[in-house]
Amino acid sequence: MCVSTDRLSDMFEELALPLWDRLYNFAHWLTQNRDEAEDLVQETYTKALKGFSSFEPGTNFKAWIFRILRNTFLNSRTGLKAATVPLDTGNEDPALPVEYETPETILLGRDSREILQSAIDELPVPYREVLLLCEVEELSYQEIAVTVGIPIGTVMSRLSRARRQLRQLVESKLKRRSVQ
């Protein structure tokens, strides 16, 4: 089936433009820099549009374009530096307690969000990307596996390690804050 260039461009716009904010958010989490994130998303869109004829209609466009963004990031200078994963410490700590909504807890919640943001920023990129794709972008394990190009078992393993390391980082930051 031959599709005109104009129709191909229209199809691309219909699928890609609604994902701009989500791609930017993911790019910002990966690069930790607004300008780099904007550049990364623009480069992703350029590559995706060039390669759109290879996209198979009926498959998962969101996973396809997130994979392009991820690969573009990993091929960048920033991505190459961030692509290493430390060995697991194996430390299992209990979950943080849940707080009830009061004016005080709302104020503390703002503080906690800053701590959480900081802890996520400290995660190695391979852990951060699966955590964000799962929890923020709500991709399934299968979609994450396709996006990242790893087996589904590795997705589950990295997600487990990311959550564990995130918990440890948050607890450490909370302990340091309470000592001050």
N, C-alpha and C positions, 0 to 999 in steps of 0.2 A: 504494500500500500504506500503510495507516494503522497506526502502531505506537503502543502505549500509552506514556504519559509514564514510567511505572515501567520498562517494558522499555527505553525510550530511555536512561533514566538508568543502568540496569544495563549496557547496551552501552557507554555512555560510560566507566563505571568500569572495565570490562574492558580497554578500550583505553588509557585515560589514566593510571590509577594506576601501572602498571609503568614509566611514563616520568618519574615525579616526580623521581627523583635526576638523571636525565640533563638534564631541563629546568632543574633548579636549578643544576647545574654550568654549563650554558651561560649561564644568567642571571647567575650569579656572575662568570663570565669577562667578560660584557658590562658589567655594572654596576660590578664591582670593589668591591662592598659587600654584605655578607651580608644585612642588613635589606632593602635595595633588591631583592636577588635573590629573597628570600622573597616580598616584595610583588609582584614581577613575575610569579612563578610562580602565585601565588594569583589575580592578575588574569587571567593567561592561562587558567587553568582556568575561571574565571567566564565569560570571553568564549567559550571553546570549548564549554562546556556550553550557554550560551544559543544558540549558533549550530550546535549539533550536528545539528540537523535538516537543515542544509544540507550536511553531510558526506555524500559519496557512498560507500556501502559498496563495498568492493572496491578503493578507491583507497588511497593511502599516508597512513594516519592520522598516523604519526610526522612526516612532512614537513608535513602540514596543521597540527598543533599547534605545531611548531617555528616555522612561519611566523607563527602568531598571536603567539607569544612575541616573535619578532623585531619584528613590526610594533608591538606594544605597547611594546616598548623604544624603538623609533625615535620613537614619538609622545610619549614621556616627555621631561621636561626633560633628563635625563642623555643620552638617546639623540640628541636634537637637537644637543647640543654635540659629541658624538663622531662624527657621521656624515660628517665631511669626510675626504678622502683626499689626502695630499700627492703631488706628482709623483714619479715614480720617479727614482732617481739613476743607474740603469743600471750600477751597480758590480757586477761578477761576481767573487766571491772563491771559492777552492777550499773544498771541504767540510772540516769539522773531522775530525781523525784519530780512529779508533776505539781505545778503550782496552780492555785485558784485565782480567778480574775478579781483583783482589787486595785485601787489606784497605785498602791505600792508595787504590786506585781506587774502592772502595766509598765511602770517606770523601769523596773528590773528587767522586764521582757525586752525593752529597747536595748538595754545594756547587753542582755544575753544574745540578741541578734547580732550585735557587733562582734561578740566573742565567737559566735558560730561562723559568721562571715570570715573572720580572721583564721579560724581553724580550717575551714574549707580551703582557703587560699594556701594554707601550708601543706595540704595533701599533695602527694606526687600526682602529676597529670594523669597517668593511667587510672589511678583510683578516683581522682576528682571527676574525670570525664564519665565513668560508668555511674558514679553516684548522681551526678547532675542529669545525665540522660534518663536515669530511672526515676529519681525523686522530683526533679523540676520539669523535665520534658515529658515525663510519664510514658517513656518508650517501654515496650515489653522486653524481656530478656532476649527474645529472638531478634527484635529490632535492634537492640544494642549490639548483639553479636554481629549482625550484618553491618551496622554502622561502623563499628570499631574493627571488624575483620578478625574476630577471635571466636573460638568455640563458646557455646552457651555455658559450659561448665566453668570456663575461665571468667566469664561475665559474673557468674554467681560468686566465684571465689574472690574476685577483685571487689565486688560490691560488699561482701562480708568483711573483707579486710579494710575497705574504706570506711565502713560504718564503725568498725572497732577502733581504727586509728582516729577517726573523727571524735568518737566518744572520749578517748584518752586525751586528745588535745583540748577539748572543751573542759573536761574535768581538771586538767592541769592549769588551764587559764583561770578557771573559777577559784581553784585553791590559791593561786598566786594573788588573785584580786582580794580574796578574803583576808590574806595575811597583811596586805597593805593598810 
